[in-house]
Amino acid sequence: MTRLITPDDAPVLAELLRVNREFLAGSGPDHDERYFTVDGQRDAIKTALAQHAQGAALPHVMLDGPAGGKPERIVGRITLSSIQRGMFQSCNLGYWVSAADNGRGLATAAVAEIIGIAFSQLGLHRIEAGTLLDNVGSQRVLERNGFVRFGVAPQYLYMGGRWQDHALYHLIRPDPDPQT
């Protein structure tokens, strides 16, 4: 389950990122110390919501619950970014889930939900995603959701202090008729 991120999520996200800093290290962009604080997360959320208002991104949080009387709990983030319109109708997908919730199917479910939004509500034609070559878990999430690996991009992103190769995946909307 996912929902649009809000400024009120900053404290929870800051704590999740702090606790999962080592687990997530090297799998995303390098961040300064401020990023792992509540104020840093407020700034990141503000930027994400500004991109959303411009139609360039769809920033969501991943949720677990409610179950067994427990309220919904934020377990990670999932974002459609670089949304392109016109003749391209495409975007990029990125996500992370906390180490404690890794392997529970939450990312797989969140990706499925975001695919539905991308194709049905946003009318996009193509979603692309990339993973580090050794991130087999994330590759399985994508493949379970119908993504197809279409190549490897050498030295694709600067992460973890170096340029890293990525496996590239895409998913094309099953009904290819363009929407305006």
N, C-alpha and C positions, 0 to 999 in steps of 0.2 A: 504494500500500500504506500502511496506517496501523496504529497500535497505541496502546494506552492510554499516556498520558504518565506518566513516573515522575520522582521527585526527581533521579535521576541524569542527566536530560536538561537540567538547569539550565545547566551550562556551555556546552553546544552552543547552546541557545536564546538565551542571553545574547549569545554571539558572533554568531549569525545576526541577531538584532535590532539589534545595534550596527552591523554591516556594512550592513544593509538599512534603517537608520533613515530615510534620506532617501527611499528608494524607497517605504516604507510610510507616510511622513508624510502626515497628512490623510485616511488611509483607515481609521482606527480611532480608538479613544479616545486622548486626550492622556495621556501618562504622564510622571511625574517621572524624574529622572536615575537613581534607584535601580532602576527597572524594568529598565533595560538592563544591570544587573549580575547576577552569579551569584546573590547573595543576593536580589535583587529577583525573579529568576526562580524561585528556590526558594519564595519567598512566594507568587507567582502560582500555581505548581504545587500548593502545599499547599492554597490556596483552591479551585482547580479540582478537586482530588481529594476535598476535603470535600464539595463540591457533588455530585460523582459518587457518593460514599457515601450521600448523601441521595436519590439518584435524580433530581436536578435537572439534571444535566449529563453529557455524555460527552466528555471532553477527550482528544483524540488528537494525535499528531504524524504528519506526512506523511513517508513514507520513499521514498528512491530506492535501488534495488538489492535484493538483491545482483546484480551483473552484472560480467562480465569479471574475476572474481576479487576485485572490490572489495566490502567489507562494506556493509551497509545504512547509509544516511546520512540524517540528519534534514534536510528541506528546507523545513519549515513546520509550521503547526498547522491543525487542523480540529476544530471543537467543535459539538456539539449542546448548546444551552443553553436555559434557561427551559422545561425539560421539564414539561409539565402533564399530569396524569392525569385520572381521572374522565371526565366527558362531553366533555372537550376533546381529549385524547390528541394533543397537539401540541408542537412545539418550534421553536426558531430555529437556523439554521445559520450559522456564520461560519468563515472560513478565510483564510489567507494563505500564500503561497509566496515563497521568496527570489527576488530579481531574477535571479540567475544560473540559476535553474531555471524561471523563468517561460516559458510558451509551449511546454513540453515534454510537456504532457498529464498532468502529475502531479496537478494540482488536479482535473481532470476525473475521473481514476481514483479519487482519494481521495473525491470527492463521491459517486461511484457506490457505492463501498464503504460509506460512512456511510449512504447511503439504504437499502442492504440491511440494515444493522444496525438502523436506526430502525424499519423496517417489519417485518422478520422476527423479530429478537430482542427489540426493545423493544415491539413491537406498537403503534407510534404510527400515527395516522391522517393527520397533516398535518405537513409541514415548511415553514417560511417562511424566506426569506432576503431581504436588502436589499442594494443596491449604490448607490454614488454614481452619479449620472446619466451621468457620463462614463467610468465603469469598464466599458467595452465588453468587455474580456477576461473579467472576472468574470461578466458577463451571459451571455457565450457558454458559459462553463463550466456555468452553471445550465441554460441552454436545451438544451445537449447532453445533459443528464441529465434532461430532461423537465419542468423547472420552467416554469411559465407566468407571465408578467408580468401582474399584476392591478391595478396602479395605481402612482401616484406619491404619496409622502408628503412634503408640504412641510415644511421645517425639522424633519426627522425626528430627527436625532441631532446632538449637539454634538461636532464633530470638527474638528481643525485650527484651533481658535480661533473657530469660528463654527457656527451652525446650518445643516445642509446637507440638501438634498432627497435623497430616495432612491427608486429604482425598487424596487418590491416584487414578489417572486416567491413562488410556492407550488407544492408538489407534494403531491398527495393520493394515498394508498395505492390502488393499483389494485383491491384487494379490500377494499371498504369495510365488511365485516362486523366489528363491534367485537370486541375481545379483552379478556378480564378478567384 
